Amino acid sequence: MRSIPSQIAGHEPEGRPFGPPQLLTARELCDAIGVTPGWVYKRTKKGAIDPLPVVRLGRRGIRFDPYKISSYIRARERHRPDATLELSDGIARVNGKENMKLTRKRLQTGSVRLREDGDPAWWEGFYRENVVNETGKTERKRCAVNLGSIKEIRSEKAALQKLAVILEPINQAKCRPKTMMTFRGFVAKYRMLKMANQKGTTVHGYETNIRAHYLPEFGDIQLSEITVEAVQTFINQKARLCRP
């Protein structure tokens, strides 16, 4: 087995030697960085997400430039322990030095599968997202989404591309966790924290509206799913009922 090239191992020579580098085969690259052939070939397909830098020789021959592979690996390294990352802007300040951009830790591409339990078959996408549960704590949740039928999306590649559009805002550093709390759960907290300090007549008026109008309409809907449009539609419906 060939020894790990110094360019990949992190011991670059003082200057890049004149002339083309000694290219690596797929097997040599696997041995050098400790990955499987499947991992390599998945990232050398045309249209691959997060592709490896590759040198194509003819139809099927592929080789790898060790210098470019080294840059690829370094761009995806996790932060050093002494680096801090502000979630608000994605900029880290290391040891008081100038600002430097760091890669978000949980950048994901997700996965897809073809569901054949329906007619027609349909593509289902999977990804993970930070959410705020009923207790107010942030947790990592596995989510599934219907990407479309096999008639609309004819290949796995097309399904992954559609999933990538969904994941783009989630992978942003400024993305905030969605709350999983339902409107009913919010009302329970509101009763405990706010209404407990109100007068009896005020509480009676609030409870009448909550039980007769708000809970039947929004009770089991998550707060993150209640849009301005939904609230305005609800108000318009109630206003029409009150007209003489």
VMD Tcl script that draws the C-alpha trace (Angstrom):
set ca {
  {0.00 0.00 0.00}
  {1.29 3.42 -0.91}
  {2.16 5.64 2.08}
  {-0.10 8.61 2.77}
  {0.96 11.55 0.56}
  {2.43 14.37 2.60}
  {0.15 16.87 0.83}
  {-2.92 15.09 2.24}
  {-1.45 14.15 5.61}
  {-0.99 17.80 6.46}
  {2.80 18.05 5.92}
  {2.99 20.11 2.79}
  {6.41 20.85 1.37}
  {7.70 24.41 1.55}
  {6.88 24.99 -2.10}
  {4.80 23.07 -4.57}
  {7.20 21.21 -6.92}
  {7.35 22.18 -10.56}
  {5.21 20.07 -12.89}
  {2.01 18.10 -12.37}
  {1.50 16.25 -9.06}
  {1.51 12.48 -8.82}
  {-2.18 11.65 -9.15}
  {-3.89 9.10 -6.92}
  {-6.26 6.32 -7.94}
  {-9.57 5.85 -6.13}
  {-8.15 2.95 -4.11}
  {-5.06 4.93 -3.13}
  {-7.26 7.83 -2.04}
  {-9.35 5.48 0.12}
  {-6.21 4.15 1.79}
  {-4.85 7.66 2.31}
  {-7.86 9.28 4.01}
  {-9.62 6.20 5.40}
  {-12.91 6.15 3.45}
  {-14.75 3.51 1.44}
  {-14.84 3.31 -2.37}
  {-18.59 3.89 -2.25}
  {-18.05 7.21 -0.45}
  {-15.57 8.29 -3.13}
  {-17.62 7.24 -6.16}
  {-20.78 8.84 -4.74}
  {-18.94 12.19 -4.68}
  {-17.49 11.84 -8.17}
  {-20.80 11.34 -9.99}
  {-22.00 14.17 -12.18}
  {-24.37 16.39 -10.23}
  {-23.16 15.01 -6.87}
  {-23.73 17.10 -3.76}
  {-20.44 18.27 -2.19}
  {-18.35 16.67 -5.00}
  {-14.71 15.70 -4.71}
  {-12.22 17.48 -6.98}
  {-11.49 14.87 -9.64}
  {-9.38 14.52 -12.79}
  {-11.28 12.56 -15.45}
  {-9.34 10.42 -17.90}
  {-11.59 9.19 -20.69}
  {-15.06 7.88 -19.89}
  {-14.44 5.97 -16.67}
  {-10.91 6.74 -15.56}
  {-10.64 9.07 -12.57}
  {-7.62 10.34 -10.63}
  {-7.20 12.75 -7.74}
  {-4.83 15.67 -7.24}
  {-3.44 15.36 -3.67}
  {-3.14 19.15 -3.31}
  {-6.81 19.69 -4.20}
  {-7.88 16.83 -1.93}
  {-5.93 18.45 0.91}
  {-7.76 21.76 0.35}
  {-11.10 19.90 0.19}
  {-10.44 18.22 3.56}
  {-9.22 21.38 5.27}
  {-12.30 23.33 4.16}
  {-14.47 20.77 5.96}
  {-12.52 20.41 9.20}
  {-14.36 21.13 12.44}
  {-13.38 24.25 14.36}
  {-10.46 24.14 16.74}
  {-11.49 24.02 20.45}
  {-10.27 27.60 20.96}
  {-12.57 28.98 18.24}
  {-15.99 30.42 19.06}
  {-18.86 30.58 16.61}
  {-21.63 33.16 16.92}
  {-24.85 31.63 15.63}
  {-26.16 35.08 14.83}
  {-23.73 35.76 12.01}
  {-21.61 32.63 11.52}
  {-18.34 34.56 12.13}
  {-15.72 33.21 14.50}
  {-13.07 35.20 16.31}
  {-10.00 33.11 17.11}
  {-7.48 34.34 19.71}
  {-8.34 37.96 19.02}
  {-7.30 37.67 15.36}
  {-9.27 38.94 12.40}
  {-12.69 37.54 11.61}
  {-12.75 34.25 9.75}
  {-15.63 32.27 8.27}
  {-16.11 28.75 9.57}
  {-18.20 25.96 8.06}
  {-21.45 25.27 9.88}
  {-21.12 22.05 11.89}
  {-24.43 20.49 10.91}
  {-24.51 21.08 7.18}
  {-26.57 18.20 5.82}
  {-27.66 16.84 2.47}
  {-30.41 14.49 3.71}
  {-31.52 11.29 2.01}
  {-34.41 10.08 -0.15}
  {-36.24 6.84 -0.85}
  {-38.88 5.76 -3.32}
  {-42.15 4.84 -1.60}
  {-44.10 2.27 -3.59}
  {-46.98 1.87 -1.13}
  {-49.03 4.37 -3.10}
  {-50.25 4.73 -6.65}
  {-48.33 6.34 -8.16}
  {-45.11 5.75 -6.20}
  {-43.65 8.84 -4.54}
  {-40.33 10.14 -3.24}
  {-39.88 10.71 0.48}
  {-37.06 12.89 1.81}
  {-35.44 12.70 5.25}
  {-33.45 15.30 7.17}
  {-32.86 16.51 10.73}
  {-33.87 19.82 12.20}
  {-33.53 21.59 15.54}
  {-36.92 22.12 17.20}
  {-38.13 23.53 20.52}
  {-40.28 20.95 22.33}
  {-43.23 21.52 24.67}
  {-40.90 22.05 27.64}
  {-38.97 24.80 25.85}
  {-35.82 22.72 25.28}
  {-34.10 22.44 21.89}
  {-33.77 18.93 20.47}
  {-32.73 17.34 17.18}
  {-35.66 15.77 15.32}
  {-35.76 13.52 12.25}
  {-38.21 14.93 9.72}
  {-39.81 13.42 6.61}
  {-41.31 15.25 3.64}
  {-43.24 14.20 0.54}
  {-41.17 15.45 -2.42}
  {-43.58 14.40 -5.16}
  {-44.72 11.44 -7.23}
  {-42.55 9.38 -9.58}
  {-44.42 11.06 -12.46}
  {-43.19 14.49 -11.31}
  {-39.71 13.43 -10.12}
  {-38.33 10.70 -12.33}
  {-34.96 10.00 -10.69}
  {-33.22 9.88 -7.32}
  {-30.95 12.72 -8.45}
  {-33.94 14.97 -9.11}
  {-35.43 14.06 -5.71}
  {-32.15 15.01 -3.98}
  {-32.10 18.31 -5.84}
  {-35.61 19.13 -4.63}
  {-34.66 18.15 -1.07}
  {-31.59 20.42 -1.31}
  {-33.91 23.39 -1.95}
  {-35.82 22.56 1.26}
  {-32.59 22.17 3.25}
  {-30.99 25.42 2.04}
  {-32.64 27.68 4.66}
  {-32.24 25.03 7.38}
  {-28.48 24.84 6.75}
  {-28.07 28.60 7.15}
  {-26.25 29.75 10.28}
  {-29.08 32.17 11.09}
  {-31.77 29.47 11.01}
  {-33.69 29.38 14.30}
  {-35.25 26.21 15.74}
  {-38.97 25.79 15.11}
  {-41.21 25.46 18.13}
  {-43.18 22.21 18.43}
  {-45.49 23.70 21.06}
  {-49.16 23.64 20.06}
  {-51.55 26.51 20.62}
  {-53.19 24.43 23.36}
  {-49.85 24.09 25.15}
  {-49.27 27.84 24.80}
  {-52.69 28.55 26.34}
  {-51.86 26.29 29.29}
  {-48.69 28.31 29.95}
  {-50.56 31.56 29.45}
  {-53.13 30.54 32.04}
  {-50.41 29.69 34.56}
  {-48.11 32.68 34.01}
  {-50.43 35.54 33.00}
  {-54.07 34.85 33.84}
  {-53.22 33.87 37.40}
  {-52.48 37.54 38.09}
  {-55.72 38.88 36.55}
  {-59.01 39.73 38.25}
  {-61.76 37.12 38.30}
  {-63.98 39.00 35.84}
  {-61.07 39.40 33.41}
  {-60.21 35.71 33.62}
  {-63.84 34.77 33.00}
  {-63.95 36.90 29.83}
  {-60.66 35.48 28.53}
  {-61.71 31.89 29.25}
  {-65.00 32.35 27.42}
  {-63.21 33.43 24.24}
  {-60.47 30.81 24.56}
  {-62.88 27.87 24.95}
  {-65.52 29.04 22.49}
  {-63.36 30.41 19.69}
  {-59.56 30.04 19.91}
  {-59.08 26.42 21.01}
  {-61.59 24.93 18.53}
  {-59.80 26.71 15.67}
  {-56.10 26.53 16.62}
  {-55.89 24.15 19.60}
  {-53.86 21.30 18.07}
  {-51.87 23.36 15.55}
  {-48.20 24.09 16.24}
  {-47.41 27.73 16.89}
  {-44.88 27.76 14.04}
  {-47.65 26.70 11.63}
  {-50.10 29.46 12.57}
  {-49.57 32.11 9.91}
  {-50.73 35.71 9.73}
  {-53.01 34.71 6.86}
  {-54.66 31.99 8.98}
  {-55.28 34.43 11.84}
  {-56.73 37.07 9.49}
  {-59.02 34.49 7.88}
  {-60.24 33.47 11.34}
  {-60.96 37.10 12.27}
  {-62.82 37.72 9.00}
  {-65.02 34.65 9.56}
  {-65.93 35.78 13.08}
  {-66.64 39.31 11.86}
  {-69.08 38.02 9.22}
  {-70.96 36.03 11.86}
  {-71.35 39.13 14.02}
  {-72.89 41.22 11.24}
  {-76.65 41.83 11.51}
}
mol new
graphics top color blue
foreach p $ca { graphics top sphere $p radius 0.5 }
foreach p [lrange $ca 0 end-1] q [lrange $ca 1 end] { graphics top cylinder $p $q radius 0.2 }
display resetview
